[in-house]
């Protein structure tokens, strides 16, 4: 199998592309007109990169408030953001 050589220029290009993608994601999250007020469980799991079991534990222990309408569990976006802010860990 032939070896692939990665140059400094390749890494710089990758970094710039990655930063552009992060900026796009931040812009999407900060755009209030496009942001949904309530999210379904699948959306919360994707947003937080957590498993269904972890989401269930967050509900059970009261960390993440939710509403249940019929069989659908909904989470308020501002509550998710509040929980994230309250549990923010500063790293130096």
PDB file of N, CA, C and O in Angstrom, chain B, residues numbered from 101:
ATOM      1  N   UNK B 101       0.853  -1.175   0.000  1.00  0.00           N
ATOM      2  CA  UNK B 101       0.000   0.000   0.000  1.00  0.00           C
ATOM      3  C   UNK B 101       0.898   1.237   0.000  1.00  0.00           C
ATOM      4  O   UNK B 101       1.774   1.357   0.856  1.00  0.00           O
ATOM      5  N   UNK B 102       0.697   2.154  -0.940  1.00  0.00           N
ATOM      6  CA  UNK B 102       1.549   3.332  -1.021  1.00  0.00           C
ATOM      7  C   UNK B 102       1.279   4.301   0.126  1.00  0.00           C
ATOM      8  O   UNK B 102       0.147   4.433   0.592  1.00  0.00           O
ATOM      9  N   UNK B 103       2.334   4.974   0.571  1.00  0.00           N
ATOM     10  CA  UNK B 103       2.226   5.950   1.659  1.00  0.00           C
ATOM     11  C   UNK B 103       1.723   7.283   1.119  1.00  0.00           C
ATOM     12  O   UNK B 103       2.048   7.671  -0.003  1.00  0.00           O
ATOM     13  N   UNK B 104       0.935   7.976   1.918  1.00  0.00           N
ATOM     14  CA  UNK B 104       0.447   9.303   1.561  1.00  0.00           C
ATOM     15  C   UNK B 104       1.172  10.316   2.436  1.00  0.00           C
ATOM     16  O   UNK B 104       1.221  10.184   3.659  1.00  0.00           O
ATOM     17  N   UNK B 105       1.728  11.318   1.790  1.00  0.00           N
ATOM     18  CA  UNK B 105       2.466  12.354   2.510  1.00  0.00           C
ATOM     19  C   UNK B 105       1.560  13.568   2.668  1.00  0.00           C
ATOM     20  O   UNK B 105       1.004  14.082   1.698  1.00  0.00           O
ATOM     21  N   UNK B 106       1.426  14.010   3.907  1.00  0.00           N
ATOM     22  CA  UNK B 106       0.617  15.191   4.204  1.00  0.00           C
ATOM     23  C   UNK B 106       1.568  16.339   4.501  1.00  0.00           C
ATOM     24  O   UNK B 106       2.440  16.243   5.365  1.00  0.00           O
ATOM     25  N   UNK B 107       1.378  17.424   3.764  1.00  0.00           N
ATOM     26  CA  UNK B 107       2.255  18.583   3.927  1.00  0.00           C
ATOM     27  C   UNK B 107       1.636  19.596   4.887  1.00  0.00           C
ATOM     28  O   UNK B 107       0.466  19.495   5.255  1.00  0.00           O
ATOM     29  N   UNK B 108       2.435  20.555   5.272  1.00  0.00           N
ATOM     30  CA  UNK B 108       1.954  21.646   6.128  1.00  0.00           C
ATOM     31  C   UNK B 108       0.837  22.407   5.428  1.00  0.00           C
ATOM     32  O   UNK B 108      -0.132  22.816   6.068  1.00  0.00           O
ATOM     33  N   UNK B 109       0.965  22.598   4.133  1.00  0.00           N
ATOM     34  CA  UNK B 109      -0.074  23.292   3.369  1.00  0.00           C
ATOM     35  C   UNK B 109      -1.388  22.518   3.409  1.00  0.00           C
ATOM     36  O   UNK B 109      -2.460  23.115   3.499  1.00  0.00           O
ATOM     37  N   UNK B 110      -1.304  21.179   3.341  1.00  0.00           N
ATOM     38  CA  UNK B 110      -2.509  20.353   3.430  1.00  0.00           C
ATOM     39  C   UNK B 110      -3.195  20.556   4.775  1.00  0.00           C
ATOM     40  O   UNK B 110      -4.420  20.660   4.840  1.00  0.00           O
ATOM     41  N   UNK B 111      -2.419  20.612   5.836  1.00  0.00           N
ATOM     42  CA  UNK B 111      -2.981  20.799   7.171  1.00  0.00           C
ATOM     43  C   UNK B 111      -3.601  22.186   7.332  1.00  0.00           C
ATOM     44  O   UNK B 111      -4.649  22.328   7.961  1.00  0.00           O
ATOM     45  N   UNK B 112      -2.962  23.198   6.772  1.00  0.00           N
ATOM     46  CA  UNK B 112      -3.505  24.560   6.839  1.00  0.00           C
ATOM     47  C   UNK B 112      -4.826  24.632   6.074  1.00  0.00           C
ATOM     48  O   UNK B 112      -5.786  25.243   6.544  1.00  0.00           O
ATOM     49  N   UNK B 113      -4.873  24.013   4.908  1.00  0.00           N
ATOM     50  CA  UNK B 113      -6.100  23.996   4.116  1.00  0.00           C
ATOM     51  C   UNK B 113      -7.213  23.275   4.877  1.00  0.00           C
ATOM     52  O   UNK B 113      -8.352  23.740   4.900  1.00  0.00           O
ATOM     53  N   UNK B 114      -6.887  22.152   5.494  1.00  0.00           N
ATOM     54  CA  UNK B 114      -7.862  21.409   6.291  1.00  0.00           C
ATOM     55  C   UNK B 114      -8.382  22.259   7.445  1.00  0.00           C
ATOM     56  O   UNK B 114      -9.583  22.274   7.715  1.00  0.00           O
ATOM     57  N   UNK B 115      -7.485  22.963   8.123  1.00  0.00           N
ATOM     58  CA  UNK B 115      -7.863  23.811   9.249  1.00  0.00           C
ATOM     59  C   UNK B 115      -8.834  24.898   8.795  1.00  0.00           C
ATOM     60  O   UNK B 115      -9.839  25.154   9.458  1.00  0.00           O
ATOM     61  N   UNK B 116      -8.535  25.536   7.665  1.00  0.00           N
ATOM     62  CA  UNK B 116      -9.403  26.603   7.178  1.00  0.00           C
ATOM     63  C   UNK B 116     -10.785  26.067   6.801  1.00  0.00           C
ATOM     64  O   UNK B 116     -11.798  26.711   7.073  1.00  0.00           O
ATOM     65  N   UNK B 117     -10.824  24.891   6.175  1.00  0.00           N
ATOM     66  CA  UNK B 117     -12.105  24.286   5.819  1.00  0.00           C
ATOM     67  C   UNK B 117     -12.898  23.935   7.071  1.00  0.00           C
ATOM     68  O   UNK B 117     -14.111  24.138   7.123  1.00  0.00           O
ATOM     69  N   UNK B 118     -12.214  23.410   8.074  1.00  0.00           N
ATOM     70  CA  UNK B 118     -12.872  23.049   9.321  1.00  0.00           C
ATOM     71  C   UNK B 118     -13.432  24.284  10.020  1.00  0.00           C
ATOM     72  O   UNK B 118     -14.557  24.256  10.520  1.00  0.00           O
ATOM     73  N   UNK B 119     -12.660  25.362  10.057  1.00  0.00           N
ATOM     74  CA  UNK B 119     -13.133  26.605  10.673  1.00  0.00           C
ATOM     75  C   UNK B 119     -14.349  27.161   9.942  1.00  0.00           C
ATOM     76  O   UNK B 119     -15.274  27.669  10.576  1.00  0.00           O
ATOM     77  N   UNK B 120     -14.354  27.069   8.615  1.00  0.00           N
ATOM     78  CA  UNK B 120     -15.507  27.534   7.842  1.00  0.00           C
ATOM     79  C   UNK B 120     -16.762  26.740   8.205  1.00  0.00           C
ATOM     80  O   UNK B 120     -17.841  27.314   8.356  1.00  0.00           O
ATOM     81  N   UNK B 121     -16.618  25.420   8.345  1.00  0.00           N
ATOM     82  CA  UNK B 121     -17.752  24.583   8.708  1.00  0.00           C
ATOM     83  C   UNK B 121     -18.261  24.910  10.110  1.00  0.00           C
ATOM     84  O   UNK B 121     -19.469  24.948  10.343  1.00  0.00           O
ATOM     85  N   UNK B 122     -17.350  25.142  11.027  1.00  0.00           N
ATOM     86  CA  UNK B 122     -17.741  25.499  12.399  1.00  0.00           C
ATOM     87  C   UNK B 122     -18.481  26.832  12.402  1.00  0.00           C
ATOM     88  O   UNK B 122     -19.484  26.983  13.098  1.00  0.00           O
ATOM     89  N   UNK B 123     -17.988  27.803  11.624  1.00  0.00           N
ATOM     90  CA  UNK B 123     -18.660  29.109  11.541  1.00  0.00           C
ATOM     91  C   UNK B 123     -20.080  28.957  11.006  1.00  0.00           C
ATOM     92  O   UNK B 123     -21.004  29.610  11.492  1.00  0.00           O
ATOM     93  N   UNK B 124     -20.253  28.093  10.001  1.00  0.00           N
ATOM     94  CA  UNK B 124     -21.585  27.860   9.447  1.00  0.00           C
ATOM     95  C   UNK B 124     -22.512  27.278  10.501  1.00  0.00           C
ATOM     96  O   UNK B 124     -23.664  27.698  10.612  1.00  0.00           O
ATOM     97  N   UNK B 125     -22.024  26.316  11.279  1.00  0.00           N
ATOM     98  CA  UNK B 125     -22.841  25.704  12.322  1.00  0.00           C
ATOM     99  C   UNK B 125     -23.221  26.713  13.402  1.00  0.00           C
ATOM    100  O   UNK B 125     -24.361  26.731  13.864  1.00  0.00           O
ATOM    101  N   UNK B 126     -22.274  27.548  13.802  1.00  0.00           N
ATOM    102  CA  UNK B 126     -22.541  28.568  14.818  1.00  0.00           C
ATOM    103  C   UNK B 126     -23.564  29.566  14.293  1.00  0.00           C
ATOM    104  O   UNK B 126     -24.463  29.977  15.028  1.00  0.00           O
ATOM    105  N   UNK B 127     -23.438  29.955  13.037  1.00  0.00           N
ATOM    106  CA  UNK B 127     -24.397  30.882  12.447  1.00  0.00           C
ATOM    107  C   UNK B 127     -25.803  30.281  12.421  1.00  0.00           C
ATOM    108  O   UNK B 127     -26.785  30.980  12.675  1.00  0.00           O
ATOM    109  N   UNK B 128     -25.897  28.983  12.114  1.00  0.00           N
ATOM    110  CA  UNK B 128     -27.194  28.319  12.089  1.00  0.00           C
ATOM    111  C   UNK B 128     -27.818  28.294  13.474  1.00  0.00           C
ATOM    112  O   UNK B 128     -29.023  28.501  13.617  1.00  0.00           O
ATOM    113  N   UNK B 129     -27.008  28.042  14.497  1.00  0.00           N
ATOM    114  CA  UNK B 129     -27.526  27.973  15.863  1.00  0.00           C
ATOM    115  C   UNK B 129     -27.906  29.342  16.403  1.00  0.00           C
ATOM    116  O   UNK B 129     -28.807  29.450  17.235  1.00  0.00           O
ATOM    117  N   UNK B 130     -27.233  30.388  15.942  1.00  0.00           N
ATOM    118  CA  UNK B 130     -27.500  31.723  16.479  1.00  0.00           C
ATOM    119  C   UNK B 130     -28.566  32.483  15.698  1.00  0.00           C
ATOM    120  O   UNK B 130     -28.931  33.594  16.083  1.00  0.00           O
ATOM    121  N   UNK B 131     -29.067  31.914  14.620  1.00  0.00           N
ATOM    122  CA  UNK B 131     -30.108  32.575  13.826  1.00  0.00           C
ATOM    123  C   UNK B 131     -31.471  32.298  14.461  1.00  0.00           C
ATOM    124  O   UNK B 131     -32.010  31.204  14.292  1.00  0.00           O
ATOM    125  N   UNK B 132     -32.044  33.273  15.194  1.00  0.00           N
ATOM    126  CA  UNK B 132     -33.287  33.018  15.915  1.00  0.00           C
ATOM    127  C   UNK B 132     -34.477  32.708  15.017  1.00  0.00           C
ATOM    128  O   UNK B 132     -35.360  31.953  15.422  1.00  0.00           O
ATOM    129  N   UNK B 133     -34.529  33.261  13.823  1.00  0.00           N
ATOM    130  CA  UNK B 133     -35.675  33.031  12.954  1.00  0.00           C
ATOM    131  C   UNK B 133     -35.706  31.603  12.418  1.00  0.00           C
ATOM    132  O   UNK B 133     -36.776  31.105  12.068  1.00  0.00           O
ATOM    133  N   UNK B 134     -34.569  30.943  12.348  1.00  0.00           N
ATOM    134  CA  UNK B 134     -34.522  29.594  11.819  1.00  0.00           C
ATOM    135  C   UNK B 134     -34.513  28.533  12.918  1.00  0.00           C
ATOM    136  O   UNK B 134     -34.654  27.345  12.629  1.00  0.00           O
ATOM    137  N   UNK B 135     -34.352  28.943  14.158  1.00  0.00           N
ATOM    138  CA  UNK B 135     -34.216  28.007  15.255  1.00  0.00           C
ATOM    139  C   UNK B 135     -35.588  27.543  15.726  1.00  0.00           C
ATOM    140  O   UNK B 135     -36.496  28.349  15.933  1.00  0.00           O
ATOM    141  N   UNK B 136     -35.722  26.231  15.891  1.00  0.00           N
ATOM    142  CA  UNK B 136     -36.958  25.679  16.402  1.00  0.00           C
ATOM    143  C   UNK B 136     -37.025  25.915  17.908  1.00  0.00           C
ATOM    144  O   UNK B 136     -36.000  25.948  18.589  1.00  0.00           O
ATOM    145  N   UNK B 137     -38.226  26.074  18.411  1.00  0.00           N
ATOM    146  CA  UNK B 137     -38.418  26.306  19.836  1.00  0.00           C
ATOM    147  C   UNK B 137     -38.394  24.975  20.584  1.00  0.00           C
ATOM    148  O   UNK B 137     -37.812  24.888  21.665  1.00  0.00           O
ATOM    149  N   UNK B 138     -39.014  23.946  20.029  1.00  0.00           N
ATOM    150  CA  UNK B 138     -39.060  22.631  20.652  1.00  0.00           C
ATOM    151  C   UNK B 138     -38.374  21.613  19.756  1.00  0.00           C
ATOM    152  O   UNK B 138     -38.488  21.664  18.532  1.00  0.00           O
ATOM    153  N   UNK B 139     -37.658  20.685  20.387  1.00  0.00           N
ATOM    154  CA  UNK B 139     -36.936  19.654  19.660  1.00  0.00           C
ATOM    155  C   UNK B 139     -37.412  18.281  20.108  1.00  0.00           C
ATOM    156  O   UNK B 139     -37.755  18.078  21.273  1.00  0.00           O
ATOM    157  N   UNK B 140     -37.428  17.338  19.164  1.00  0.00           N
ATOM    158  CA  UNK B 140     -37.750  15.956  19.493  1.00  0.00           C
ATOM    159  C   UNK B 140     -36.499  15.271  20.032  1.00  0.00           C
ATOM    160  O   UNK B 140     -35.389  15.787  19.902  1.00  0.00           O
ATOM    161  N   UNK B 141     -36.692  14.112  20.633  1.00  0.00           N
ATOM    162  CA  UNK B 141     -35.587  13.374  21.249  1.00  0.00           C
ATOM    163  C   UNK B 141     -34.442  13.124  20.272  1.00  0.00           C
ATOM    164  O   UNK B 141     -33.278  13.305  20.630  1.00  0.00           O
ATOM    165  N   UNK B 142     -34.752  12.713  19.049  1.00  0.00           N
ATOM    166  CA  UNK B 142     -33.696  12.422  18.070  1.00  0.00           C
ATOM    167  C   UNK B 142     -32.859  13.657  17.773  1.00  0.00           C
ATOM    168  O   UNK B 142     -31.645  13.561  17.595  1.00  0.00           O
ATOM    169  N   UNK B 143     -33.511  14.824  17.719  1.00  0.00           N
ATOM    170  CA  UNK B 143     -32.786  16.062  17.451  1.00  0.00           C
ATOM    171  C   UNK B 143     -31.881  16.438  18.621  1.00  0.00           C
ATOM    172  O   UNK B 143     -30.770  16.929  18.421  1.00  0.00           O
ATOM    173  N   UNK B 144     -32.362  16.205  19.840  1.00  0.00           N
ATOM    174  CA  UNK B 144     -31.558  16.514  21.030  1.00  0.00           C
ATOM    175  C   UNK B 144     -30.357  15.579  21.103  1.00  0.00           C
ATOM    176  O   UNK B 144     -29.246  16.012  21.411  1.00  0.00           O
ATOM    177  N   UNK B 145     -30.579  14.291  20.819  1.00  0.00           N
ATOM    178  CA  UNK B 145     -29.477  13.328  20.849  1.00  0.00           C
ATOM    179  C   UNK B 145     -28.406  13.695  19.830  1.00  0.00           C
ATOM    180  O   UNK B 145     -27.212  13.601  20.114  1.00  0.00           O
ATOM    181  N   UNK B 146     -28.833  14.113  18.647  1.00  0.00           N
ATOM    182  CA  UNK B 146     -27.871  14.518  17.621  1.00  0.00           C
ATOM    183  C   UNK B 146     -27.155  15.801  18.028  1.00  0.00           C
ATOM    184  O   UNK B 146     -25.941  15.920  17.864  1.00  0.00           O
ATOM    185  N   UNK B 147     -27.900  16.748  18.552  1.00  0.00           N
ATOM    186  CA  UNK B 147     -27.333  18.039  18.948  1.00  0.00           C
ATOM    187  C   UNK B 147     -26.270  17.874  20.035  1.00  0.00           C
ATOM    188  O   UNK B 147     -25.225  18.523  19.992  1.00  0.00           O
ATOM    189  N   UNK B 148     -26.544  16.999  21.012  1.00  0.00           N
ATOM    190  CA  UNK B 148     -25.636  16.814  22.137  1.00  0.00           C
ATOM    191  C   UNK B 148     -24.692  15.634  21.961  1.00  0.00           C
ATOM    192  O   UNK B 148     -23.827  15.399  22.804  1.00  0.00           O
ATOM    193  N   UNK B 149     -24.854  14.891  20.870  1.00  0.00           N
ATOM    194  CA  UNK B 149     -24.050  13.687  20.610  1.00  0.00           C
ATOM    195  C   UNK B 149     -24.126  12.710  21.782  1.00  0.00           C
ATOM    196  O   UNK B 149     -23.109  12.278  22.325  1.00  0.00           O
ATOM    197  N   UNK B 150     -25.356  12.378  22.152  1.00  0.00           N
ATOM    198  CA  UNK B 150     -25.572  11.445  23.256  1.00  0.00           C
ATOM    199  C   UNK B 150     -26.462  10.297  22.796  1.00  0.00           C
ATOM    200  O   UNK B 150     -27.141  10.388  21.773  1.00  0.00           O
ATOM    201  N   UNK B 151     -26.445   9.229  23.560  1.00  0.00           N
ATOM    202  CA  UNK B 151     -27.243   8.045  23.248  1.00  0.00           C
ATOM    203  C   UNK B 151     -28.660   8.195  23.809  1.00  0.00           C
ATOM    204  O   UNK B 151     -28.921   9.071  24.634  1.00  0.00           O
ATOM    205  N   UNK B 152     -29.573   7.327  23.350  1.00  0.00           N
ATOM    206  CA  UNK B 152     -30.929   7.356  23.911  1.00  0.00           C
ATOM    207  C   UNK B 152     -30.936   7.119  25.424  1.00  0.00           C
ATOM    208  O   UNK B 152     -31.719   7.738  26.144  1.00  0.00           O
ATOM    209  N   UNK B 153     -30.073   6.230  25.903  1.00  0.00           N
ATOM    210  CA  UNK B 153     -29.997   5.958  27.342  1.00  0.00           C
ATOM    211  C   UNK B 153     -29.551   7.167  28.137  1.00  0.00           C
ATOM    212  O   UNK B 153     -30.085   7.444  29.211  1.00  0.00           O
ATOM    213  N   UNK B 154     -28.570   7.888  27.610  1.00  0.00           N
ATOM    214  CA  UNK B 154     -28.102   9.101  28.294  1.00  0.00           C
ATOM    215  C   UNK B 154     -29.205  10.143  28.336  1.00  0.00           C
ATOM    216  O   UNK B 154     -29.398  10.797  29.361  1.00  0.00           O
ATOM    217  N   UNK B 155     -29.927  10.306  27.248  1.00  0.00           N
ATOM    218  CA  UNK B 155     -31.032  11.272  27.220  1.00  0.00           C
ATOM    219  C   UNK B 155     -32.103  10.872  28.233  1.00  0.00           C
ATOM    220  O   UNK B 155     -32.652  11.724  28.931  1.00  0.00           O
ATOM    221  N   UNK B 156     -32.395   9.587  28.310  1.00  0.00           N
ATOM    222  CA  UNK B 156     -33.374   9.114  29.285  1.00  0.00           C
ATOM    223  C   UNK B 156     -32.903   9.400  30.708  1.00  0.00           C
ATOM    224  O   UNK B 156     -33.696   9.825  31.548  1.00  0.00           O
ATOM    225  N   UNK B 157     -31.625   9.171  30.983  1.00  0.00           N
ATOM    226  CA  UNK B 157     -31.085   9.470  32.318  1.00  0.00           C
ATOM    227  C   UNK B 157     -31.195  10.954  32.641  1.00  0.00           C
ATOM    228  O   UNK B 157     -31.493  11.313  33.780  1.00  0.00           O
ATOM    229  N   UNK B 158     -30.959  11.820  31.660  1.00  0.00           N
ATOM    230  CA  UNK B 158     -31.076  13.266  31.879  1.00  0.00           C
ATOM    231  C   UNK B 158     -32.512  13.650  32.214  1.00  0.00           C
ATOM    232  O   UNK B 158     -32.750  14.565  33.002  1.00  0.00           O
ATOM    233  N   UNK B 159     -33.474  12.941  31.608  1.00  0.00           N
ATOM    234  CA  UNK B 159     -34.890  13.183  31.928  1.00  0.00           C
ATOM    235  C   UNK B 159     -35.213  12.675  33.325  1.00  0.00           C
ATOM    236  O   UNK B 159     -35.821  13.383  34.128  1.00  0.00           O
ATOM    237  N   UNK B 160     -34.801  11.439  33.612  1.00  0.00           N
ATOM    238  CA  UNK B 160     -35.155  10.798  34.881  1.00  0.00           C
ATOM    239  C   UNK B 160     -34.601  11.556  36.078  1.00  0.00           C
ATOM    240  O   UNK B 160     -35.302  11.753  37.070  1.00  0.00           O
ATOM    241  N   UNK B 161     -33.329  11.987  35.987  1.00  0.00           N
ATOM    242  CA  UNK B 161     -32.736  12.664  37.142  1.00  0.00           C
ATOM    243  C   UNK B 161     -33.069  14.159  37.193  1.00  0.00           C
ATOM    244  O   UNK B 161     -32.587  14.874  38.072  1.00  0.00           O
ATOM    245  N   UNK B 162     -33.892  14.630  36.252  1.00  0.00           N
ATOM    246  CA  UNK B 162     -34.363  16.010  36.302  1.00  0.00           C
ATOM    247  C   UNK B 162     -33.401  17.039  35.743  1.00  0.00           C
ATOM    248  O   UNK B 162     -33.639  18.241  35.857  1.00  0.00           O
ATOM    249  N   UNK B 163     -32.317  16.578  35.143  1.00  0.00           N
ATOM    250  CA  UNK B 163     -31.341  17.508  34.576  1.00  0.00           C
ATOM    251  C   UNK B 163     -31.924  18.253  33.382  1.00  0.00           C
ATOM    252  O   UNK B 163     -31.697  19.452  33.217  1.00  0.00           O
ATOM    253  N   UNK B 164     -32.673  17.537  32.554  1.00  0.00           N
ATOM    254  CA  UNK B 164     -33.206  18.125  31.325  1.00  0.00           C
ATOM    255  C   UNK B 164     -34.729  18.093  31.365  1.00  0.00           C
ATOM    256  O   UNK B 164     -35.327  17.024  31.249  1.00  0.00           O
ATOM    257  N   UNK B 165     -35.368  19.264  31.529  1.00  0.00           N
ATOM    258  CA  UNK B 165     -36.826  19.302  31.559  1.00  0.00           C
ATOM    259  C   UNK B 165     -37.414  18.964  30.191  1.00  0.00           C
ATOM    260  O   UNK B 165     -36.796  19.224  29.158  1.00  0.00           O
ATOM    261  N   UNK B 166     -38.603  18.389  30.193  1.00  0.00           N
ATOM    262  CA  UNK B 166     -39.254  17.996  28.950  1.00  0.00           C
ATOM    263  C   UNK B 166     -40.765  18.068  29.107  1.00  0.00           C
ATOM    264  O   UNK B 166     -41.292  18.168  30.215  1.00  0.00           O
ATOM    265  N   UNK B 167     -41.446  18.014  27.967  1.00  0.00           N
ATOM    266  CA  UNK B 167     -42.899  17.932  27.943  1.00  0.00           C
ATOM    267  C   UNK B 167     -43.259  16.702  27.132  1.00  0.00           C
ATOM    268  O   UNK B 167     -42.567  16.351  26.176  1.00  0.00           O
ATOM    269  N   UNK B 168     -44.339  16.053  27.516  1.00  0.00           N
ATOM    270  CA  UNK B 168     -44.790  14.875  26.778  1.00  0.00           C
ATOM    271  C   UNK B 168     -46.196  15.125  26.285  1.00  0.00           C
ATOM    272  O   UNK B 168     -47.117  15.339  27.072  1.00  0.00           O
ATOM    273  N   UNK B 169     -46.350  15.096  24.984  1.00  0.00           N
ATOM    274  CA  UNK B 169     -47.653  15.313  24.368  1.00  0.00           C
ATOM    275  C   UNK B 169     -47.962  14.049  23.578  1.00  0.00           C
ATOM    276  O   UNK B 169     -47.287  13.732  22.599  1.00  0.00           O
ATOM    277  N   UNK B 170     -48.980  13.341  24.013  1.00  0.00           N
ATOM    278  CA  UNK B 170     -49.246  12.031  23.424  1.00  0.00           C
ATOM    279  C   UNK B 170     -48.068  11.132  23.745  1.00  0.00           C
ATOM    280  O   UNK B 170     -47.718  10.965  24.913  1.00  0.00           O
ATOM    281  N   UNK B 171     -47.457  10.555  22.733  1.00  0.00           N
ATOM    282  CA  UNK B 171     -46.280   9.717  22.946  1.00  0.00           C
ATOM    283  C   UNK B 171     -44.989  10.422  22.564  1.00  0.00           C
ATOM    284  O   UNK B 171     -43.925   9.804  22.546  1.00  0.00           O
ATOM    285  N   UNK B 172     -45.074  11.714  22.259  1.00  0.00           N
ATOM    286  CA  UNK B 172     -43.903  12.451  21.790  1.00  0.00           C
ATOM    287  C   UNK B 172     -43.321  13.287  22.922  1.00  0.00           C
ATOM    288  O   UNK B 172     -44.029  14.057  23.571  1.00  0.00           O
ATOM    289  N   UNK B 173     -42.020  13.123  23.149  1.00  0.00           N
ATOM    290  CA  UNK B 173     -41.326  13.907  24.161  1.00  0.00           C
ATOM    291  C   UNK B 173     -40.659  15.088  23.469  1.00  0.00           C
ATOM    292  O   UNK B 173     -39.939  14.920  22.484  1.00  0.00           O
ATOM    293  N   UNK B 174     -40.907  16.280  23.994  1.00  0.00           N
ATOM    294  CA  UNK B 174     -40.357  17.502  23.418  1.00  0.00           C
ATOM    295  C   UNK B 174     -39.495  18.229  24.444  1.00  0.00           C
ATOM    296  O   UNK B 174     -39.788  18.225  25.640  1.00  0.00           O
ATOM    297  N   UNK B 175     -38.437  18.847  23.956  1.00  0.00           N
ATOM    298  CA  UNK B 175     -37.502  19.581  24.799  1.00  0.00           C
ATOM    299  C   UNK B 175     -37.438  21.013  24.290  1.00  0.00           C
ATOM    300  O   UNK B 175     -37.334  21.243  23.085  1.00  0.00           O
ATOM    301  N   UNK B 176     -37.500  21.966  25.193  1.00  0.00           N
ATOM    302  CA  UNK B 176     -37.421  23.373  24.816  1.00  0.00           C
ATOM    303  C   UNK B 176     -35.952  23.741  24.605  1.00  0.00           C
ATOM    304  O   UNK B 176     -35.116  23.491  25.473  1.00  0.00           O
ATOM    305  N   UNK B 177     -35.642  24.328  23.461  1.00  0.00           N
ATOM    306  CA  UNK B 177     -34.269  24.670  23.105  1.00  0.00           C
ATOM    307  C   UNK B 177     -33.623  25.565  24.157  1.00  0.00           C
ATOM    308  O   UNK B 177     -32.466  25.353  24.517  1.00  0.00           O
ATOM    309  N   UNK B 178     -34.354  26.562  24.656  1.00  0.00           N
ATOM    310  CA  UNK B 178     -33.753  27.473  25.634  1.00  0.00           C
ATOM    311  C   UNK B 178     -33.413  26.740  26.934  1.00  0.00           C
ATOM    312  O   UNK B 178     -32.469  27.130  27.620  1.00  0.00           O
ATOM    313  N   UNK B 179     -34.157  25.691  27.288  1.00  0.00           N
ATOM    314  CA  UNK B 179     -33.846  24.897  28.475  1.00  0.00           C
ATOM    315  C   UNK B 179     -32.580  24.074  28.269  1.00  0.00           C
ATOM    316  O   UNK B 179     -31.775  23.931  29.190  1.00  0.00           O
ATOM    317  N   UNK B 180     -32.401  23.536  27.076  1.00  0.00           N
ATOM    318  CA  UNK B 180     -31.183  22.785  26.757  1.00  0.00           C
ATOM    319  C   UNK B 180     -29.982  23.726  26.851  1.00  0.00           C
ATOM    320  O   UNK B 180     -28.954  23.374  27.429  1.00  0.00           O
ATOM    321  N   UNK B 181     -30.120  24.920  26.282  1.00  0.00           N
ATOM    322  CA  UNK B 181     -29.036  25.897  26.330  1.00  0.00           C
ATOM    323  C   UNK B 181     -28.731  26.316  27.768  1.00  0.00           C
ATOM    324  O   UNK B 181     -27.568  26.510  28.125  1.00  0.00           O
ATOM    325  N   UNK B 182     -29.775  26.458  28.596  1.00  0.00           N
ATOM    326  CA  UNK B 182     -29.594  26.828  30.003  1.00  0.00           C
ATOM    327  C   UNK B 182     -28.823  25.738  30.749  1.00  0.00           C
ATOM    328  O   UNK B 182     -27.896  26.035  31.502  1.00  0.00           O
ATOM    329  N   UNK B 183     -29.207  24.484  30.539  1.00  0.00           N
ATOM    330  CA  UNK B 183     -28.527  23.363  31.200  1.00  0.00           C
ATOM    331  C   UNK B 183     -27.066  23.304  30.753  1.00  0.00           C
ATOM    332  O   UNK B 183     -26.173  23.063  31.564  1.00  0.00           O
ATOM    333  N   UNK B 184     -26.831  23.523  29.471  1.00  0.00           N
ATOM    334  CA  UNK B 184     -25.457  23.510  28.958  1.00  0.00           C
ATOM    335  C   UNK B 184     -24.636  24.626  29.611  1.00  0.00           C
ATOM    336  O   UNK B 184     -23.484  24.409  29.988  1.00  0.00           O
ATOM    337  N   UNK B 185     -25.215  25.799  29.741  1.00  0.00           N
ATOM    338  CA  UNK B 185     -24.502  26.937  30.341  1.00  0.00           C
ATOM    339  C   UNK B 185     -24.230  26.694  31.822  1.00  0.00           C
ATOM    340  O   UNK B 185     -23.143  26.997  32.313  1.00  0.00           O
ATOM    341  N   UNK B 186     -25.202  26.155  32.522  1.00  0.00           N
ATOM    342  CA  UNK B 186     -25.033  25.891  33.956  1.00  0.00           C
ATOM    343  C   UNK B 186     -23.978  24.829  34.228  1.00  0.00           C
ATOM    344  O   UNK B 186     -23.357  24.822  35.291  1.00  0.00           O
ATOM    345  N   UNK B 187     -23.775  23.935  33.272  1.00  0.00           N
ATOM    346  CA  UNK B 187     -22.813  22.836  33.463  1.00  0.00           C
ATOM    347  C   UNK B 187     -21.524  23.037  32.695  1.00  0.00           C
ATOM    348  O   UNK B 187     -20.746  22.101  32.510  1.00  0.00           O
ATOM    349  N   UNK B 188     -21.302  24.263  32.248  1.00  0.00           N
ATOM    350  CA  UNK B 188     -20.085  24.560  31.490  1.00  0.00           C
ATOM    351  C   UNK B 188     -18.856  24.398  32.380  1.00  0.00           C
ATOM    352  O   UNK B 188     -18.840  24.849  33.526  1.00  0.00           O
ATOM    353  N   UNK B 189     -17.834  23.751  31.836  1.00  0.00           N
ATOM    354  CA  UNK B 189     -16.587  23.553  32.557  1.00  0.00           C
ATOM    355  C   UNK B 189     -15.507  24.366  31.850  1.00  0.00           C
ATOM    356  O   UNK B 189     -15.281  24.214  30.650  1.00  0.00           O
ATOM    357  N   UNK B 190     -14.846  25.229  32.615  1.00  0.00           N
ATOM    358  CA  UNK B 190     -13.761  26.026  32.037  1.00  0.00           C
ATOM    359  C   UNK B 190     -12.493  25.191  32.045  1.00  0.00           C
ATOM    360  O   UNK B 190     -12.171  24.532  33.034  1.00  0.00           O
ATOM    361  N   UNK B 191     -11.790  25.229  30.944  1.00  0.00           N
ATOM    362  CA  UNK B 191     -10.531  24.484  30.837  1.00  0.00           C
ATOM    363  C   UNK B 191      -9.414  25.449  30.494  1.00  0.00           C
ATOM    364  O   UNK B 191      -9.559  26.284  29.601  1.00  0.00           O
ATOM    365  N   UNK B 192      -8.317  25.338  31.192  1.00  0.00           N
ATOM    366  CA  UNK B 192      -7.192  26.251  30.959  1.00  0.00           C
ATOM    367  C   UNK B 192      -6.043  25.517  30.377  1.00  0.00           C
ATOM    368  O   UNK B 192      -5.000  26.115  30.110  1.00  0.00           O
TER     369      UNK B 192
END
